[in-house]
C-alpha cells in the first residue's frame, strides 16, 4: 500500500508541476486553447493517443468486449490503430490544420460555422458538443473509480472528486500546453505499463499457451455460435457482426470527436504531421492492441463474484483480473489507468469550456469580450463542466461502454460527415449539415428510449448514416455562394517553396 501511495503522490505532484510550468503559455486565447498552434509531433501524437484511450477502454471496453468476443476483440485495437489513428492523421491532419488556420477557427463548432458560413450551425454544434461530452466524461470517472476501489478500498465518490479536482487544477493553470506535456508523460507511462500488465496477467494464467488452451475449451454462449468450442480464440470470434459495429464506433468515431480533431488545429508544421502520424499509430497499436488482447482472456477470470441479478458487471472484469497481481504491479496499473483517464478528461474539459465560451457566449450573449474575460470565462466553464460530470458520475445510468457509445454516436455522427466533406468537397451545403445533425442526434436520443439497437451499434449507424445523408441532401439543397466556397478552399491553392527533401524537384515552385 505504501508503494502505491508514493506512486500516486509523485504522479499528482508532476501533473500540478507541469500546470504551473506551462501557465506562461496560457496568457491569451490562442495559447490557452491551441498552444499557439506551435505544438510538435511528439506532444501532438501523444495528446491524440492519450485522449483516445482512457479508463473507458482499459476497464470498460476491454472487459466487456473481451468477455463477449474473446481474442478476436484484438481487432478493435487494430482498427483503432489503422482507422482511428493512421487514416485519421493521413486524411484529416494536414487539411484540418491548413483550413482551420485559414478560417481562424479554434474549435469544431467554430470551424463548421465558418466553413458553411452559418452562425446557427456554429451555435447548435456548440450545444451538441457540450451536452454529449458530459456522458463521455462521466464514463471516464466511472471506469477509473472502479479500479481505485479495487486497489485502495477508497469510496467511489472520493475517487471521482479527487480526480476531478486535480484534472481541473492543471488545465486551468496551463491550458492546452499543460494537457499536451502531461499527455506526453502519461503516454510514456501507458506504453510501458500496458506491456507489463499484459505479460503479468498472461503469466498468472500459466503462460500464453496454457491460457490459450483453456480459453479454446470454453463453449460459446452467443446465439450464432452457441455451444461451439474454440469460438473465443477464432479469427473473427463468436459474433463477427457486432464486433464490426464496435470497430466502426471506436475507430471511425475519432474522426468527428471535437477533442480529437482539435489536436490537428494545434500541430506545428508539415514535418510534425508526418512524424506524428507514425508516432500516433505506434502508440495505438501498443496501447489499444494491448488492452483488447488482455481483455480477450476475460473469461479465465472468476466472474461469479461480480454478478448482479444473474448478470455480469462488465466494468468489474478487468479490476478482478488485476486484483491478484503483486502490489507493485497494481500500483503501476493504477497510475497507468489514471494517466489514460486524466489525459482524456483534460482534453474533454478544455474542449467543452472553449466551445461554450468562444462559440456560444462570445458574440451571442456578450458582444464585446476581451482576451482576459474570455480566459476567465473558459476557466469558469471548466469548473462548471467538471461539477456537472461529477454529479452524473456519482450515479451513472448504465455500463461504461453504453454510456460512451451514446456520447460517441451523437458527437461523431453529427460532426464526422460535415467535417470530412467540408475539407474535401465544395458541394457540401448547409442543408446537408443540418440533415446530418438531425439524423445523428435524433437517432441517438430516440434509441436511448426505444432500445431499438444497443448503444454501440446505434453509434456506428449514426456515423455511417451521416456519411450517406450529408452528400445526398447536399445534392438537392441550395448551394453555398461561390465566393464563400472559393474563400474557404483558397488555402489549399497557395504556393509554397520547399526543400527537395520534402518534395521532388518538378513539384517545387521556384522563385
N, C-alpha and C positions, 0 to 999 in steps of 0.2 A: 504493500500500500504506500509505503514511504517513497519508493522509486517512482510510482505512478504520479504521486502528488508533486514531486520535484519536476518531473517532465512537464506537467501542466503549468506550473508556476513559471518555468523558463519559457515555455511556449507563449503564454499570455504576456509576459514581460517583453518578449521580442515583438509581438504584434503591436502593442501600445508604443514601444520604442520607435518602430517604423512609422507609425502615425505621427509622432512628434517630429521625426526626422524629415518627413516629406511635407510638413504643413506649409513650408515656403512655396511649394508648387501649387498650392490651392488658394492663391490670393485673388484670382479672378475666375469668371465662369468657365472660360476655355480650359484653364488649368485644373479646376475642380472637377469638371465633367469629363474631359478628354486628355488630361495630362499635357495640354499644349499641342496635341497631335504630333508628338515627338517621341513616341514610345518605341523602343527597339524590338527586334524579333523574339528574343528570349522572354522578355516580360510579357509581350502581347500573346505569344503562343501559350505560355503557362497560365496567363489570365484567362484565355479562352478555354483551356483544358480544365482548369480547376473550377471555373464557373459552370462547366458542363457536367462534371461528375461530383456528386455530393453524397451525403448520407442517404439520400433517396435511392441512389444507385447501389451503394455498398450494402445498406441494410434492407431497404425495401425491395428494389428491383431484383438484385442478385438472389435474395432469399426466395421471393415469390416465383420468379420465372425459372430459377434454378431448380426449385422443387417441382414445378409443372413440366418443364421441358428437358431436365437433365443436362448432360454435357452439350446438347445442341444449343443451349442458351448462350454458349460462347459466340454463336453467330451474331447475337445482339452487340457484343463488344466489337466484333469485326465490322459490322455495319456502322457502328458509331465512329470507328476509326476511318473507314473508307468514304462513307457518305457524310457523316456528321462533321468530320474534320477535314480530310483531304479534299473532297469535292467542294465543300463549303468554302474553303480558302481559295481554291482554283477558280471557281465560278463567281463567287461574291466578293472576295477580298479586294482585288485591285479596283474593280468598277465601283464598289461601295465607297472606298477611300477617295477616289477621284471625284465622283459626283457629289458626295456629301460635303466635301470641302468646297466644291464649286458653288453649291447651293447654300453654303454656310449653315449647315444643319448639324446639331449635336445629339439629336435623339431620333428614334424611329418615327414617332408621330410628326416631328418637325420635317423630317426628310420626305415623308409621304405627302404632307401638306404642301410643301414647296414643289415637289416633283409633279403633283397633279393640280397645283395651283388652286387649292381649296382649303380655306380656313376651317370649314366644317369637318373635313376629313381629319385634319390635324387634331381638333378638339375631341372627336369621337375616338380616334386612335389613342389619345392620351387616357381617356376614361377606360377603354378596354385594357390598356396596359396596367393601370392602377388596380382595377378590380380583379383581374385574373393573375396578377403577380402575387397577390396575397395568399391564395391557397397553396401556391408553389412554395412560398416562404414557410408557411405553416407545416408543410410536409417535411421540409428540411429540419426544422426544430424537432419534429416528432421522431424522425429517424435517429438523430444524434442522441436525443434524450434516452431512448431505449438502451442504447449502448452504454451510456453513462450509468444508468440504473444497474446494469449487469456488472460493471467494473467497480463501482464505488458504493452501491446501495444508496445513492442520493435520490431524493424525491424528484419525480419528473418535473414538477413546477420550478424547482430550484435550478435544474439544468437549463431549462428554457430561458429563464430570466438572466442567469449569469452569461450565457452565450449571447443573448440579445444586447446586453449592456456592453460587453467587450467589443462586439462587432460594430455597434453604433459608435463607440468611442473612437476607434481608429479611422472609420470612414469620415466622421465629422471633422476630425483633425486634418487628415491629409487628402481626402477626396480620391480621385482616380489613381494617382500615383501611389498612395498608401495601399490601395487594394492591389495594384499591379505588383509592387515589390513584395507585399505579403503573399500574394498568389504564387510568386516565384519560389519563395521559401517553403510555402505549404506544398507546392507541387513537387519539390525535391523530396520532402517527407513522404508524400503519397507514392512516388515511384519506388523508393526503397522499401517502404512499409508494406505495400501490396505484395511484393515479391516474397518478403519474409513471412507474411501471413499465409500465403498460398502454400509455400513449402512446409510450414509448420503444421497446417491443418492436414495436408496430404500425408505427411509422415505420421501424424497422430492417428490416421486410419490405416496404418500398416504399410504405407508407401503407395505409389501410384497404381501399380498392377493389382495389389490387393483391394484397394478402393474401387478400381475399375471393375474388377471381377464381382465384388459384392453389389455394385450398382447394376451390373448387367443381369444379375439374377432376379432383380425386382420386377414383378409383373406390372404392366401399365394399368392405371385406373382411368385413363382418358377414353372417352367413348369410341373414338375412331381406331384405337389400338388396344382396347381393353383386354387384359389378360396376357398380352404379348410380353414375354421376357426379352430383355435387351433393348427395349424401346428407349430407355433413358441414356443409352450410350450410342444410339444410332446417329447417322449423319444429320438428319433433319428432325430427330426426336419424335415424340408421340403425337404431336399436334402441329404440323408444319404451317397450316393456315393462320392460326392465331399467333404463332411465332413470327410470321411475316408481318403481322399487324404491329407487334412490339418493335420490330426492327425499323419499320417505317416511322412510327411515332417518335422513337428515341433518336433516330438518325437524321431524318429529314426535318424534324421539328426544330433543330438548332438554326436552320436557315431563316426562320421567321421570328425567333425569340429576340425581343429588343435588347436584353442584356448581353446576348451573344454577338449580334450584329454590330453592336456599339464598339466592340473591340477593333473592328476594321476601320472605324472612323479615326481612331487614335494612332494607328500604326505610322511609323516614321517615313519609310520610303520603299521603293521597288525591291531593293535588296532584302529589306526586312520582311516583305511579303513572301519572297521565295524561301528564305530561311525559316520563317515562321510556319509555313506550310509543312515543311519536313518535321520540325520540332513538335508541332501540334499533333501530327499524325502518329509519330512515335509515342508521344505521351498517351494518346488514346488507346493505342494497341496494348501498352503495358497495363494501364490503369483499368480501362473498361474490359479489355480481354481478361485480365487477371480477376476482376470482380465476378464476372459471369462464369468464368471457369471454376472459381471457388464455389459459387452458388450451385453449379452443376452437381456437386456432391451433397446437396442439402438433404437428400433422402437417407443419407447414412447417419444423420443426427437423430437423437431421440426427441421426437416432437410430441410425445404423449403428455408432457408437462406444459405444453404451450397451446392447448386447445380450449376453446370457449364454445359451449353448446355443441360439442362434437366437430367444430370447425377449427382448422389450424390457423393460428395467428401468424401470418407470413412474416410480419415485421420482426418477430422474435426468433426466427430461424437462425439467422447469421449470428446474433448475440449468443444463442445457445451453442452453436458450433464453436464459437471462440471462447466460451466460458471455461473450457478445460485447458486452455493454454497456460504456460507459466506467466507469473505476474509481470515480468519484464515485457513479454510479448503483448500481453493485454494492454500494458501502458503504451506500447508502440501503436497498437490498433486504435486506442482512444485518440492519440494525437493524430494518427492518420485520418480518421473519420472527422475529427474536429477540424483538421486542416481543410479537408474537402468541403465541409459544411460552411465554415466561416468564410471561405473564399466565395462560395455561391451566394451566401447571404449578403456579403458586402456588395457584390455586383447587383443583386436584386434591389437592395435599398437605395443604392446610388442611382440606378436606372429609374426607379419609381419616383424618387424625390425630384430628380432633374426633369422628368417628364411632366409632373404636375406643375412645377414652378415655371418652366420655360414654355410649355405648350398649352397650359390651361389658365394659370393665374396671370402670367405676363401678357399684356396687350388685350386681355379679355376682361379681367376684373380690376387690374391695375395697369393703367395706360403707360405711365412713366415709372420705370423701375430701374434704379441704379444697380451697378455691379454689386455693390456692398449689400443692397437689400436682397438681390437675387440669391446671393450666397447664404444670407441669413435665413431666408425662406426655405431654401433647399435643405439646410441643416435642421430646421424645424420639422420639415416633412419627413426627414429620415427618422426622427424620433416618433412621429405620428404613425408612420408605416410599420415600424418595429412594434409599437404598442398594439396596433390592430392585429398584426400577425401573431403576437404572443397570446392574445386573448383567444384567437381561433385555435392556436396550437394547444392550449390548455384542454380543449375538448374537441379534438379533431373528429370530423364526421365519418371518416372511412379510412381504409388502409392507405398507406403511403402511396403505393403505385396508382391507386384510383384517384387520389387527391391530385397527384401530379399530372395524371392523364387529362383531367378536366382542365387544368391550367394550360398545359402544352397544347391541347386540342384547340382551345379558343384563341390563344395568342398566335401560335404558328399558323393555324387555319386562317385567321384573319389577315396576317401580315405577310406570309410567305409569298403568295402569288403577286400581290401588289408590288412588293419589293423586287422580286425576280424579274417580272415583266417590265417594271419601271426602269430597271437598269439596262435592259436589252432591247425592248420593243417600243417603238414610238407610237404604236397603235393602241396601247392600253389607255383606257378612259376613266373618267371619274365614275361613270355608271358601273363599269366593271369592278372598280374598287368597292363601291357601296354594296354591290351584289355579293362580293367575297366576304365583306364584314358581316352582312346579314346572315348569310348561309352558315359561316363558321360559328359565330356566337349563338345564333338561333338553334342550330343543330346541337351544339354542346349543351346549352341550357335545357332544351327540350329533352335531351337524353338523360339528364340528371333526374328527371321526374318520371319519364316513361320507362327507363331502363331497357330501351329497345336493343342496345348493344352495350357491352362492357365499356367503361371509360377509355380503355386503351385503344380498342378498335374504333370507338367513336372519334377519338382524337386523330387517328390515322385517316379516317374517312373525311374529316373536316379539312385536313391538309390537302389530300389528293383532290377532293371536290373543288377546293378553291382554285387549284391549278387548271381545272377544266372550266369552271364557271366564269372566272375573270376574263379570259380571252373571248369566250363565246358572247358574253354580254357586251364586251368592248366592241365587237364587230357590228352590233346592232344599235349602239347608243352614240350620241353626238361626240365627235372627235374634239380633242383639245385644239386650241388655236395654234396654227403652225408656228407662230412666233414663240409661243410658250414652249412647244416641244423642241424647237431648234435651240432655244436658250439652254434647256436642261441638258441636251446631248452635245452641245458645243464643246464641253470639257473634254470629250473623247477625241476631238479633232485637232487639238492644239499640238503643234510640232515641238519636239524636244531633241536636243543634241545629246547623244550618249556615247560612251566609250565602246570600242569594238568588242570588248569582252562581254558587254551587255547585249549587243545586237550585231548581226552580220553587217559588213560594210555597205552592201546595197540597200539595207534597211535604215541606214543612218542619214539624217538630214544634215548636210554640210552647211556651214556658214558661208 
